[in-house]
Amino acid sequence: MEEFINNFAEQFDETERSEFDNSTTFKDLDEWDSMIALSIIAMIDEEYEITINGDDIKKASTIEDLYKLVKA
């Protein structure tokens, strides 16, 4: 989980790493936008060889929700 959080946090340029943990509601972050959503989709595909889509992002609230998709 920690590796996933680190990979997730790397997609953000201005948000401090300390802002991220498994319960972070990522859509509430000031920096969150559609480009970061695409970066998250690409990161999950590249790092974990799992394909998720925009609907998966919409349904997820926390970083842990996305992690569960990766580990499912």
C-alpha distances in whole Angstrom, upper triangle without the diagonal:
4,5,5,6,9,10,10,12,14,16,18,21,22,19,18,14,15,15,12,9,8,11,13,16,15,19,20,20,23,22,21,23,23,23,20,19,20,18,15,17,18,15,13,16,16,13,12,16,15,18,17,20,21,22,18,18,20,19,16,16,13,9,8,11,10,7,9,12,10,10,13
4,5,5,6,9,10,10,12,15,16,19,20,17,15,11,12,13,10,8,8,12,13,16,16,19,20,19,22,21,20,23,24,23,19,19,21,18,16,18,18,15,14,18,17,14,14,18,18,20,20,22,23,24,21,19,22,22,18,18,14,11,10,14,13,10,13,15,13,13,17
4,5,5,6,9,10,11,13,15,18,19,17,16,12,14,15,12,11,11,15,15,18,16,20,21,20,23,21,20,22,23,22,18,18,19,16,14,16,16,12,12,15,14,10,11,15,15,18,18,21,22,23,20,19,22,22,19,19,15,12,12,15,13,10,13,15,12,13,16
4,5,5,6,9,10,11,14,17,18,16,16,12,14,14,11,10,9,13,13,15,13,17,19,17,20,19,17,19,20,19,15,15,16,14,11,13,13,10,9,12,12,9,9,13,13,15,15,17,18,20,16,15,19,18,15,15,12,9,9,12,9,7,11,12,9,10,14
4,5,5,6,9,10,11,14,16,13,12,9,10,10,7,6,7,10,10,12,11,15,16,14,17,16,15,18,19,18,14,15,16,14,11,14,15,12,11,15,15,12,13,16,16,18,17,19,19,20,17,15,18,18,15,14,11,7,9,12,10,9,12,14,12,13,16
4,5,5,6,9,10,13,14,12,11,8,10,11,8,9,11,14,13,15,13,17,18,16,18,16,16,19,20,18,15,16,17,14,12,15,15,11,12,15,14,12,13,17,17,19,18,20,21,23,20,18,21,21,18,17,14,11,12,15,13,12,15,16,14,16,19
4,6,5,7,10,12,15,13,13,10,13,13,11,12,12,15,14,16,13,16,18,16,18,16,15,17,17,16,12,13,14,11,9,11,11,7,9,12,11,9,11,14,14,16,16,18,18,20,18,16,19,20,17,17,14,11,13,15,12,11,15,15,13,15,18
4,5,6,8,11,13,11,12,9,12,11,8,10,10,13,11,12,10,13,15,13,15,13,12,14,14,13,10,10,12,9,7,10,11,8,9,12,12,11,12,15,14,15,14,16,16,18,15,13,16,17,14,14,11,8,11,12,10,10,14,14,12,15,17
4,5,6,8,10,8,8,6,9,9,7,9,11,13,11,13,10,13,14,11,13,11,11,14,15,14,10,12,14,11,9,13,14,11,12,16,15,14,15,18,18,19,18,19,18,21,18,15,18,19,16,15,13,10,13,15,13,13,17,17,16,18,21
4,5,7,10,9,10,8,12,12,10,13,15,17,15,16,13,16,17,14,15,12,13,15,16,13,10,12,13,10,9,13,12,10,12,15,14,12,15,18,18,19,18,19,19,22,20,17,20,22,19,18,16,13,16,18,15,15,19,19,17,19,22
4,7,10,9,11,10,14,13,11,14,16,17,14,15,12,13,15,12,13,10,10,11,12,10,6,9,10,6,7,10,10,8,11,14,13,13,15,17,17,17,16,17,16,19,17,15,17,19,17,17,15,13,16,17,14,15,19,18,17,20,22
4,6,6,8,9,12,11,10,14,16,17,14,14,11,12,13,10,10,7,8,10,12,10,7,10,12,9,10,13,14,12,15,17,17,16,19,21,20,20,19,19,18,21,19,16,18,20,18,17,15,13,17,18,16,17,21,20,19,22,25
4,6,8,10,13,12,13,16,19,20,17,17,14,15,16,12,11,8,10,12,14,12,10,13,14,12,13,17,16,15,18,20,19,19,22,24,24,24,22,22,21,24,23,19,22,24,21,20,19,17,21,22,20,21,24,24,23,26,28
4,6,9,12,11,12,16,19,19,16,16,14,15,14,10,9,7,10,13,16,14,12,15,17,15,15,19,19,18,20,23,22,22,24,27,26,26,25,24,23,25,24,21,22,25,22,20,19,18,21,23,21,22,26,26,25,28,30
4,6,8,7,9,12,15,16,12,13,11,13,12,8,8,7,10,13,16,15,12,15,17,15,15,18,19,17,19,22,22,21,23,26,25,25,23,23,22,24,23,19,21,22,19,18,16,15,18,20,19,19,23,23,23,25,28
4,5,6,8,11,15,15,12,14,13,15,14,11,11,11,13,16,19,18,15,17,20,17,17,20,21,19,20,24,23,21,23,26,26,27,25,26,24,26,25,21,23,24,21,19,17,15,18,20,20,20,23,24,23,25,28
4,5,6,9,12,14,11,14,12,15,15,12,14,13,14,17,20,19,15,17,19,16,15,19,20,17,18,22,21,19,21,24,24,25,23,24,24,26,23,20,22,23,20,18,15,13,16,18,17,17,20,22,21,22,25
4,5,8,11,12,10,13,13,16,15,12,14,14,16,19,22,21,18,20,22,20,18,22,23,20,21,24,24,22,23,26,26,27,25,26,26,27,25,22,24,24,20,18,15,14,16,19,18,18,21,23,22,23,26
4,7,10,10,7,10,9,12,11,9,11,12,13,16,19,19,16,17,20,18,16,20,21,19,20,23,23,22,23,26,25,26,24,24,23,24,22,19,20,21,18,15,12,11,14,17,16,17,20,21,21,23,25
4,7,8,6,9,8,12,12,10,13,13,13,16,18,18,15,15,18,16,14,17,19,16,17,20,21,18,19,22,21,22,20,22,21,22,19,17,18,19,15,13,10,8,11,13,13,13,16,18,17,19,21
4,6,5,9,10,13,13,12,16,16,15,19,21,21,17,17,20,18,15,18,20,17,17,21,21,19,19,22,21,22,20,22,21,22,19,17,19,18,14,12,9,7,8,12,12,11,14,16,16,17,19
4,6,9,10,13,14,14,18,18,16,19,21,21,18,17,20,18,15,17,20,17,16,19,20,18,17,21,19,20,18,20,20,20,17,15,17,16,12,10,7,5,5,8,9,8,11,13,13,14,16
4,6,9,12,12,12,16,17,16,19,20,22,18,17,21,20,17,19,21,19,18,22,23,21,20,23,21,22,20,21,20,20,17,15,16,15,11,9,5,6,6,9,11,11,12,15,16,16,18
4,5,9,9,9,12,13,12,15,18,19,15,15,18,17,15,17,20,18,17,21,22,20,20,23,21,22,19,20,19,19,16,14,15,15,11,8,5,6,8,10,11,12,14,16,17,18,20
4,6,6,7,11,12,10,13,15,17,14,13,17,17,14,17,19,18,18,21,23,22,21,24,21,21,18,18,16,16,14,12,12,12,9,5,4,7,9,10,11,13,15,16,17,19,20
4,5,5,9,9,7,10,12,13,10,10,14,13,11,14,16,15,15,19,20,19,19,22,20,19,16,16,14,15,13,10,11,12,9,7,6,7,10,10,10,12,15,15,16,19,20
4,5,8,9,6,8,10,12,10,9,13,14,12,14,17,17,17,20,22,21,22,23,21,20,17,15,13,14,13,9,9,11,9,7,8,10,13,12,12,15,17,17,18,21,22
4,6,9,7,10,13,15,13,13,16,17,15,18,21,20,20,23,25,24,25,27,24,24,20,19,17,17,17,13,13,14,12,9,10,12,15,15,15,18,19,20,21,24,25
4,5,5,9,12,13,11,12,16,15,14,17,19,18,19,22,23,23,24,26,24,23,21,20,18,19,18,14,15,16,14,12,11,12,15,16,16,18,20,21,21,24,25
4,6,8,12,13,11,13,16,16,16,19,21,20,22,24,25,25,26,28,27,26,23,22,19,21,20,17,17,19,17,15,15,15,19,19,19,21,24,24,25,27,29
4,6,10,10,8,11,13,13,13,16,18,17,19,22,22,22,24,25,24,23,21,20,17,20,19,16,16,19,17,15,15,15,19,19,18,20,23,23,23,26,28
4,7,8,6,8,11,11,11,13,15,15,17,19,20,20,22,23,22,20,18,16,14,16,16,12,13,15,14,12,13,13,16,16,15,17,20,20,20,23,25
4,6,5,6,9,10,11,13,15,15,17,19,20,21,22,23,21,20,17,15,12,15,15,12,12,15,15,14,15,15,19,18,16,19,22,20,21,24,25
4,5,5,6,9,10,11,12,14,15,17,18,20,21,21,19,17,14,12,9,12,13,10,11,15,14,15,16,16,19,18,16,19,21,19,20,24,24
4,5,5,6,9,10,11,12,14,15,16,18,20,20,19,17,15,13,11,15,15,12,14,17,17,17,18,17,20,19,17,19,22,20,20,24,25
4,5,5,6,9,10,10,12,14,15,16,17,18,17,16,14,13,11,15,14,11,13,16,14,15,15,13,17,17,14,16,19,18,18,21,23
4,5,5,6,9,10,11,12,14,15,16,17,15,13,11,9,8,11,10,7,10,13,11,13,13,12,15,14,12,14,17,15,15,19,20
4,5,5,6,9,10,11,12,14,15,15,14,12,10,9,8,12,12,10,12,15,14,16,16,15,18,17,13,16,18,16,16,19,21
4,5,5,6,9,10,10,12,14,14,14,13,12,11,11,15,14,11,14,17,15,17,16,14,17,17,13,15,18,16,15,19,20
4,5,5,6,9,10,10,11,13,11,11,9,10,10,13,11,9,12,14,12,14,13,11,13,13,10,11,14,13,12,15,17
4,6,5,6,9,10,10,10,9,7,6,7,8,11,9,8,12,14,12,15,15,13,15,14,10,12,14,11,11,15,16
4,6,5,6,8,10,10,9,8,9,10,11,14,13,12,16,17,16,18,18,15,17,17,13,14,17,14,13,16,18
4,5,5,6,8,9,9,10,10,12,14,16,14,13,17,18,16,18,16,13,15,16,12,12,15,13,11,14,17
4,6,5,5,7,6,7,8,10,12,14,12,11,15,16,14,16,15,12,13,13,9,9,12,10,7,11,13
4,6,6,5,5,5,8,10,13,15,13,13,17,18,17,19,18,16,17,16,12,12,14,12,9,13,14
4,6,6,8,9,11,14,16,19,17,16,20,21,19,22,20,17,18,18,15,14,17,14,12,14,16
4,6,8,11,12,15,18,20,17,17,21,21,19,21,19,16,16,17,13,12,15,13,10,12,15
4,5,9,11,14,17,18,15,16,20,19,18,20,18,15,15,15,12,10,12,10,7,9,11
4,7,10,13,16,18,15,16,20,20,19,21,20,18,18,17,14,13,14,12,9,11,12
4,6,10,13,14,12,13,17,16,15,19,18,15,15,14,11,11,11,8,6,9,10
4,7,10,12,10,11,15,15,15,18,18,16,17,15,12,12,13,9,9,12,12
4,7,8,6,8,11,11,11,15,15,14,14,12,9,11,12,8,9,12,12
4,5,5,7,9,10,11,14,16,15,16,14,11,14,14,11,12,16,15
4,5,5,6,9,10,13,15,15,16,14,12,15,16,13,14,18,17
4,5,5,6,9,12,14,15,16,13,11,15,15,12,15,17,16
4,5,5,6,10,12,12,13,9,8,11,11,8,11,14,13
4,5,5,8,10,10,12,9,7,11,12,10,12,15,15
4,6,8,11,12,14,11,10,14,14,13,15,18,18
4,7,10,12,12,9,9,13,12,11,14,16,15
4,6,8,8,5,6,10,10,9,12,14,14
4,7,8,6,8,11,12,12,15,16,17
4,5,5,7,9,10,12,13,15,16
4,5,5,6,9,10,11,12,14
4,5,5,6,9,10,10,12
4,5,5,7,9,10,11
4,5,5,7,9,10
4,5,5,6,8
4,5,5,6
4,6,5
4,6
4
